[in-house]
Amino acid sequence: MNEAQEQLGQLIDDLDSLAHALGMPLPDAMHVQSLRATLPAKVEALKVAFVGVTGENPWASDGEGVVESLEGWPL
């Protein structure tokens, strides 16, 4: 398994944990706050992992919003 595949697997595990956390008995506002704080970085990291696995970047048309590397990102 290469590094991009490992990163993709880690991101899947992270999203699975977030989904399970939604079942915790916490106020809805707390769940929403957590998702707002976490999901944007996960989406960007998924894009990078997708590019690493497929070699294709469907988000490159505008050149904005896609990072080139996951280095330094909290996964």
C-alpha positions as MATLAB code, in Angstrom:
seq = 'MNEAQEQLGQLIDDLDSLAHALGMPLPDAMHVQSLRATLPAKVEALKVAFVGVTGENPWASDGEGVVESLEGWPL';
ca = [
       0.000    0.000    0.000;
       1.389    3.421   -0.916;
       1.310    6.612    1.172;
      -1.761    8.059   -0.578;
      -3.709    4.867    0.075;
      -2.643    4.923    3.732;
      -3.791    8.555    4.032;
      -7.113    7.700    2.400;
      -7.626    4.835    4.850;
      -6.833    7.111    7.789;
      -9.311    9.709    6.543;
     -12.007    7.053    6.189;
     -11.366    5.981    9.790;
     -11.535    9.615   10.929;
     -14.860   10.184    9.164;
     -16.206    6.938   10.603;
     -15.283    8.174   14.083;
     -17.040   11.481   13.433;
     -20.159    9.636   12.287;
     -20.156    7.454   15.414;
     -19.665   10.517   17.616;
     -22.972   11.883   16.319;
     -24.659    9.151   18.349;
     -23.223   10.504   21.591;
     -25.748   12.188   23.887;
     -24.517   15.751   23.417;
     -26.391   18.932   22.498;
     -26.963   19.293   18.755;
     -25.072   22.589   18.741;
     -21.986   20.816   20.042;
     -22.179   18.229   17.248;
     -22.582   20.947   14.624;
     -19.680   22.958   16.048;
     -17.448   19.888   15.944;
     -18.392   19.089   12.344;
     -17.863   22.689   11.237;
     -14.424   22.689   12.821;
     -13.401   19.315   11.408;
     -15.022   18.668    8.035;
     -13.428   21.399    5.874;
      -9.916   20.083    6.558;
     -11.079   16.497    6.005;
     -12.574   17.435    2.623;
      -9.318   19.068    1.535;
      -7.335   16.070    2.763;
      -9.664   13.700    0.886;
      -9.072   15.675   -2.299;
      -5.321   15.346   -1.864;
      -5.614   11.628   -1.130;
      -7.867   11.160   -4.185;
      -5.294   12.851   -6.406;
      -2.561   10.709   -4.867;
      -4.469    7.476   -5.474;
      -5.897    8.216   -8.932;
      -3.365   10.654  -10.349;
      -6.290   12.821  -11.469;
      -7.334   16.176  -10.054;
     -10.911   17.090  -11.005;
     -10.683   20.191   -8.776;
      -7.743   21.699  -10.686;
      -9.860   23.609  -13.219;
      -9.955   26.793  -11.138;
      -6.657   26.188   -9.349;
      -8.094   27.204   -5.990;
      -8.981   25.269   -2.901;
      -6.816   22.217   -3.453;
      -3.679   21.661   -1.446;
      -0.716   19.859   -2.970;
       0.343   17.823    0.050;
      -1.019   16.532    3.342;
       2.259   17.333    5.083;
       1.525   19.247    8.251;
      -2.223   18.597    8.118;
      -3.832   17.180   11.258;
      -5.408   13.958   10.078;
];
